[in-house]
Amino acid sequence: MKTVLFVLLDQFADWESAFLAPALRGGIMPGRPGSHAVRYATPGGVPVRSIGGMTLTPDCDTETLPDDCAGLILVGGMSWA
């Protein structure tokens, strides 16, 4: 199974991955298998806080991509400038 990496910065938009991550992991339709593993990464692998105040501890850092990485999702937010 391939992995999709969601890249998060401090002040990320917590709602942006809310529909895509479950669809990748669990499939689009009920009973249909998921197609990808999902992992969350931050620069340096440090916890980040969303615009809504949720703190997230990442699975990994952004320095090294997993060997099975099928794609990157850059989650929007207030820090991309």
Phi, psi and omega in degrees: 000131179282157181248138171251129183257123174267121181264124183240137171249165175302142183068036178286157180277100188296340182277344187292329180263002188298329180260325184288315182300312178295326179293322178292317183284317190251000182089156182285316183256146177304136180084352179267135184292151175292159184252344185215152167276152180238132175227155180244135183229148174226158175300126180077358180069021182269152176300148177231160179244138180279170175302325180278358177096004179280131176264132182238129173264119187286163175282331184199178176260174182269002184286324183231122178279144176298150180300330182263021184291121179262345180179162177243136173246117178268104183284131182294171179167195186267357187252006185279354184299000000 
